[in-house]
């Protein structure tokens, strides 16, 4: 136990002497947390710029334009004269949606001839397109209901009858766990945790690589009483403790700073965070056992951890990924961690719901740790043989 | 700068790319792995077969017909057998289903009497892609499902079929999606990822190459090959990576994107903007390499750079919706001028006039990086570190 502690203390001293490692420990996560925290701060997209082509220029068409302009989602920024002009604005990304009201629109509605409002949506950005599309369709459905009601009333239907016919099936839709569909609450914590994941793998990767770079493997080995297991345990314990500091900063400081509520003081997030740290650091240790230098470790971590968030299933469900990819993503510690984190953070659930993810992370931790133990032992023994 | 000095450095760098295992892996193997990974990741294009638990308390012909309509939708995969909404909700918590659809008792009676009937939908909004697909589909099904009953009621009141049918939808939204007609998630994400991968690969490759010069002590050789000209070093070292970037970009446009059914139409225009972006990124990587003394420090800086710059580019969250301080910060990243525009060029057809401004900004950025790197080099001698003073060269 004493040798494990000595390795941890030794690691602490190395970090204090290295500006780069201090930068990685403190400045890198702080800067990324602050930058990423601000991106989705507005939570939802409001007043998306839209353009209108009104060829009817009637009371009804002006009422429709007012409805679009007064909705929270959209703002009529431009009144254009033709479709080509609208196309130009869409390519220049000045507007996300264009509404086209055809000639004789009001007259045809009065004649009870079904009419269409053409909605051109720039769908290159799925998020803005979804919001604008849903907003436009809601406004048009409301207008349609009004028109339908007026016609039915004129045809002799009572107020109640007309109202019931306007919307025969009413959908009472509930958006569970994020009723306002707030992007900030949804995406930002996941992005922060993916940064932490990158950092944890890097800690693990540099822990061994730097010893080889600085040619301090022998003193490290001596400190651990020539036990590779103690070396790895000492380093893992040290970086897990450091990462707990990061978790504390994230949960206690960054979350409240950006207005995100999270009940982190219960046992579930602490235990879960611990498993995540060990699994990610072990993956880093494994990488550093394979990649020989610090520079290689950096490159390896950069290349491996960059797509982890996209593959984690946090935004794009694993269930719709191809089978082989759905299996592959399970070996990335971020995947089970974010799945379990959603349970705690979004759904406010306890340990009963996250234990499968805890088991998943522990299996990964043991597998990575064991592999890095075998490889590091081989490297150290080979190095000793070469020296002899 | 003499052309010969530039060609010396250029040829030397090309040789290094193909003889150093690290650079070869970064420039060719890594993009191939990324390309395969991402093109398979979004192969299903959009959310489909979403598990939805159906609870039918009405158990009537109308409710069963409604369930059949849910069943027929390719987006939804209904699973019945739930005795109560609570039971279905428990399965949402266990991630067995993503949504529930509850038809209460008396639903069909209300419809027949011409009263509004209520159906309850609940969706796990912990995943926006799934929840928006479910909400959109459930609303559309409810809207269309009541048409038959509507027409029956109106015909009982003396309407003929045609006028009753016309009255069901007196006004419609004719939705036309520009650039991404099927509203595929893959068309939204893959072009942006192509640019992100390009940026990541070029930054790591250039920084690794300069780092290698520092570690292997190749600066003297580099210096001699360049005839002491900083411009020859800058151009000779960066142009091979510009060519690598162009090759990767074309591979993305002609292999990765078509694999997902995305076919770029403005290829020339696209190549011009992408090349300007590649030049800006390569120049920026040389500047980063000059700014930091150790290879590890420059790679650490890149680690900090990649994800925020992609998100600040406005590819998902529009730039105007960012807080002012982030809008200002985003102005200093080339990805802000490239990602959205390149995506539009990939998905749609745009004339060259739309690309003049982005190209001008990106090339100015490259030029700015050249001057900044030159200034840093003069002050620190980090790339020509073997000779601290210029007088020693003569």
Interface residues (C-beta under 8 A of the other chain):
Chain A: X20 X23 X24 X28 X31 X32 X35 X36 X38 X39 X40 X41 X42 X45 X48 X49 X87 X90 X91 X92 X93 X96 X109 X112 X113 X114 X115 X116 X117 X118 X119 X120 X121 X122 X123 X124 X125 X126 X127 X128 X129 X130 X133 X134 X136 X137 X140 X141 X143 X144 X147 X148 X151 X152 X155 X156 X157 X161 X163 X164 X165 X167 X168 X169 X170 X171 X172 X173 X174 X175 X176 X177 X178 X179 X181 X183 X186 X191 X194 X195 X198 X202 X294 X295 X296 X298 X299 X301 X302 X303 X306 X307 X309 X310 X311 X314 X315 X316 X317 X319 X320 X321 X322 X324 X325 X339 X342 X343 X346 X347 X349 X353
Chain B: X22 X26 X30 X34 X37 X38 X40 X41 X42 X43 X44 X47 X48 X49 X51 X92 X93 X94 X95 X111 X114 X115 X116 X117 X118 X119 X120 X121 X122 X123 X124 X125 X126 X127 X128 X129 X130 X131 X132 X135 X136 X138 X139 X142 X143 X145 X146 X149 X150 X153 X154 X157 X159 X163 X166 X167 X169 X170 X171 X172 X173 X174 X175 X176 X177 X178 X179 X180 X181 X183 X185 X187 X188 X189 X193 X200 X204 X208 X211 X215 X294 X295 X296 X297 X299 X300 X302 X303 X304 X306 X307 X308 X311 X312 X315 X316 X317 X318 X320 X321 X322 X323 X325 X326 X329 X340 X341 X343 X344 X347 X348 X350 X354
